[in-house]
Amino acid sequence: MQKAVKLKDDREVLIREMRRGDLAGSLAFFASLSEEDRTYLRRDTKKREVVERRIREVESGSAIRLVAIAGDRIVADGSLELSGEEWKKHVGELRLIIARAYRRRGLGTRMAGELFLLASGAKVEEIVVKMMRPQKAARSIFRKLGFRQEVVLPDYVKDLGGTKQDLIVMRCDLEALWCEMEDFVAAGDWLRAR
Ligand SMILES: CC(C)(COP(=O)(O)OP(=O)(O)OC[C@H]1O[C@@H](n2cnc3c(N)ncnc32)[C@H](O)[C@@H]1OP(=O)(O)O)[C@@H](O)C(=O)NCCC(=O)NCCS
C-alpha cells in the first residue's frame, strides 16, 4: 500500500510499507529521536543490526511495518507484530512512533488506522499495545482509539537507561476498533488520503 495523506496542519506525508531500501532512512529516523523517546523503546534501534532485523521480520512475514515519508525522510514508524505461536495467531502487537515535529497532527491515528486495515487482512482479531508508565501520550491515543487498559505489571521492564518501569498492556478487538474509526470518520477526524 501507498497513500499520500494530508495532516491537520496541511503538510503531506506518504504512508507506505517498509522495504529493504529503508535501512539508512530508518537508522536516521531512530537516531533523530530524543533521548527521552528512545529511553522507552523495547529495542536499541540505534544499532544497525536491530534495524536490519526489523526489516527481515517484514520480509519473513512476522511483522507488518509502515513508514511515513516527508520529502525524503522517514517521520513515523508503525508496526504490527504477529506471533508465530499457534495460541496467539489471532493477536497482533501494535507499536507506533512519530517524529516530534509531526505529533498532534493526526498522523499516529492515521498510521494506526492503516495498520488495523492490514491487520484484518492478516486475520488478526485482537490488537494489544504495551507501553511503559511514563508514555502518557501513548495511553491517551490508544484510549481514544477504543483500547482499554488490561493489566499493569509493576516494575516489569527496564527502560534503555536501566530503570525499572511498570508495563501497561492495553487491548482491543478489531471489530470494536472499526466502530471507533467509523466515529472518527463521521466526525471528520480522519485525514484526507488521496
Ligand atoms: C503516542 C504517539 C504515537 C501519538 O502520535 P500522534 O501522531 O501525536 O497522535 P495523534 O495526533 O493522532 O493524536 C490522537 C489523539 O491522541 C491524544 N494524544 C496524542 N498525544 C497526546 C499527548 N501528548 N497528550 C495528550 N493526549 C495526546 C489526543 O487525544 C489526540 O487527539 P487531539 O490531538 O485531537 O487532541 C506519539 O506521541 C509518539 O510517537 N510517542 C512516543 C512513542 C510512543 O509512546 N509510542 C506508543 C507506544 S507503542
The ligand as an SDF file (V2000), in Angstrom:
LIG
                    3D

 48 50  0  0  0  0  0  0  0  0999 V2000
    1.8430    8.3140   21.0940 C   0  0  0  0  0  0  0  0  0  0  0  0
    2.1250    8.8870   19.7160 C   0  0  0  0  0  0  0  0  0  0  0  0
    2.3580    7.7400   18.7400 C   0  0  0  0  0  0  0  0  0  0  0  0
    0.9080    9.7340   19.2630 C   0  0  0  0  0  0  0  0  0  0  0  0
    1.1040   10.1480   17.9080 O   0  0  0  0  0  0  0  0  0  0  0  0
    0.4160   11.4550   17.3120 P   0  0  0  0  0  0  0  0  0  0  0  0
    0.6800   11.4880   15.8500 O   0  0  0  0  0  0  0  0  0  0  0  0
    0.8110   12.6520   18.0960 O   0  0  0  0  0  0  0  0  0  0  0  0
   -1.1290   11.1480   17.5960 O   0  0  0  0  0  0  0  0  0  0  0  0
   -2.4150   11.9160   17.0120 P   0  0  0  0  0  0  0  0  0  0  0  0
   -2.0420   13.2850   16.5040 O   0  0  0  0  0  0  0  0  0  0  0  0
   -3.0980   11.0100   16.0600 O   0  0  0  0  0  0  0  0  0  0  0  0
   -3.2750   12.0820   18.3450 O   0  0  0  0  0  0  0  0  0  0  0  0
   -4.5340   11.4980   18.5090 C   0  0  0  0  0  0  0  0  0  0  0  0
   -5.0660   11.8160   19.8870 C   0  0  0  0  0  0  0  0  0  0  0  0
   -4.2840   11.1690   20.8990 O   0  0  0  0  0  0  0  0  0  0  0  0
   -4.2350   12.0090   22.0620 C   0  0  0  0  0  0  0  0  0  0  0  0
   -2.8410   12.4610   22.2930 N   0  0  0  0  0  0  0  0  0  0  0  0
   -1.7910   12.3090   21.4690 C   0  0  0  0  0  0  0  0  0  0  0  0
   -0.6790   12.8320   22.0340 N   0  0  0  0  0  0  0  0  0  0  0  0
   -1.0600   13.3220   23.2360 C   0  0  0  0  0  0  0  0  0  0  0  0
   -0.3690   13.9880   24.2810 C   0  0  0  0  0  0  0  0  0  0  0  0
    0.9400   14.2650   24.1890 N   0  0  0  0  0  0  0  0  0  0  0  0
   -1.0620   14.3350   25.3800 N   0  0  0  0  0  0  0  0  0  0  0  0
   -2.3880   14.0820   25.4940 C   0  0  0  0  0  0  0  0  0  0  0  0
   -3.1070   13.4490   24.5150 N   0  0  0  0  0  0  0  0  0  0  0  0
   -2.4460   13.0800   23.4120 C   0  0  0  0  0  0  0  0  0  0  0  0
   -5.1100   13.2010   21.7690 C   0  0  0  0  0  0  0  0  0  0  0  0
   -6.4250   12.8770   22.1750 O   0  0  0  0  0  0  0  0  0  0  0  0
   -5.0220   13.2760   20.2500 C   0  0  0  0  0  0  0  0  0  0  0  0
   -6.0950   13.9430   19.6580 O   0  0  0  0  0  0  0  0  0  0  0  0
   -6.0720   15.5650   19.5470 P   0  0  0  0  0  0  0  0  0  0  0  0
   -4.7130   15.9690   19.0560 O   0  0  0  0  0  0  0  0  0  0  0  0
   -7.1630   15.8490   18.5540 O   0  0  0  0  0  0  0  0  0  0  0  0
   -6.3410   16.0680   20.9310 O   0  0  0  0  0  0  0  0  0  0  0  0
    3.3600    9.8510   19.7450 C   0  0  0  0  0  0  0  0  0  0  0  0
    3.1930   10.7860   20.8010 O   0  0  0  0  0  0  0  0  0  0  0  0
    4.6790    9.1350   19.9390 C   0  0  0  0  0  0  0  0  0  0  0  0
    5.3190    8.7310   18.9680 O   0  0  0  0  0  0  0  0  0  0  0  0
    5.0940    8.9710   21.2230 N   0  0  0  0  0  0  0  0  0  0  0  0
    6.3540    8.2830   21.5470 C   0  0  0  0  0  0  0  0  0  0  0  0
    6.2900    6.7760   21.2810 C   0  0  0  0  0  0  0  0  0  0  0  0
    5.1430    6.0920   21.9820 C   0  0  0  0  0  0  0  0  0  0  0  0
    4.8160    6.3440   23.1310 O   0  0  0  0  0  0  0  0  0  0  0  0
    4.5350    5.1520   21.2280 N   0  0  0  0  0  0  0  0  0  0  0  0
    3.3830    4.3740   21.7030 C   0  0  0  0  0  0  0  0  0  0  0  0
    3.7590    3.1360   22.3940 C   0  0  0  0  0  0  0  0  0  0  0  0
    3.8690    1.7930   21.2750 S   0  0  0  0  0  0  0  0  0  0  0  0
  1  2  1  0
  2  3  1  0
  2  4  1  0
  2 36  1  0
  4  5  1  0
  5  6  1  0
  6  7  2  0
  6  8  1  0
  6  9  1  0
  9 10  1  0
 10 11  2  0
 10 12  1  0
 10 13  1  0
 13 14  1  0
 14 15  1  0
 15 16  1  0
 15 30  1  0
 16 17  1  0
 17 18  1  0
 17 28  1  0
 18 19  1  0
 18 27  1  0
 19 20  2  0
 20 21  1  0
 21 22  1  0
 21 27  2  0
 22 23  1  0
 22 24  2  0
 24 25  1  0
 25 26  2  0
 26 27  1  0
 28 29  1  0
 28 30  1  0
 30 31  1  0
 31 32  1  0
 32 33  2  0
 32 34  1  0
 32 35  1  0
 36 37  1  0
 36 38  1  0
 38 39  2  0
 38 40  1  0
 40 41  1  0
 41 42  1  0
 42 43  1  0
 43 44  2  0
 43 45  1  0
 45 46  1  0
 46 47  1  0
 47 48  1  0
M  END
$$$$
